[in-house]
Amino acid sequence: MDRSRSGSDHRLLIAYLTAAACSVYVVEQFILRLLPVPFIRLGLSYSILLYLLYHKAFWEALLINLTKPLMGGLFTLNFVSPTVLLSLGGGTAAVLVMALTIRYNIGFTVYGISILGSVTHNLVQLIIVRHLIITTPDVYKLLPVLLGIAIISGLIVALAASRLNLFLSRTLKSKGTNCNSPSDR
């Protein structure tokens, strides 16, 4: 993401990405209600955050990460539910871990970074659940299932982030903005 373009272009792109992330988050919340297991979610909105992190837009990614559960909670009437707290905690930890992994370039591909973010998200959520909601250590029996889900969702989110990058690079390139692929790093 090239910030040398006008500030209004940058703000417009961030507004678009925020709306897209919130929309995906809300749709996933509604789908979640239909599943027999209440904690399974792909987290496709993290593809937008991963895109931003690869384009060195950490603060924008963090802002969208904080906006998603708050707006999603309002739209799904779950604003004061544990879901918002879990999403804020897990999401913030995931964004921080992914940003540090990208910043220090430890050799992970976009897929490895996405899986690392997904695993971090699930682990932090499990810790929050253990200490604030279900105060028995039996909650850690979910760990193998959550790690399996994290790997699958991390792969899907990375694929979605790559596709998003391809789409936006073509779109922004036609407007004269530079946009490098996450897979190029």
Secondary structure as UniProt FT lines:
FT   TURN            3..4
FT   HELIX           7..34
FT   TURN            38..39
FT   TURN            44..45
FT   HELIX           46..54
FT   TURN            55..56
FT   HELIX           58..75
FT   TURN            76..77
FT   TURN            79..80
FT   HELIX           82..103
FT   TURN            104..105
FT   HELIX           110..128
FT   HELIX           129..133
FT   HELIX           137..142
FT   HELIX           143..173
FT   TURN            174..176
FT   HELIX           182..184
//
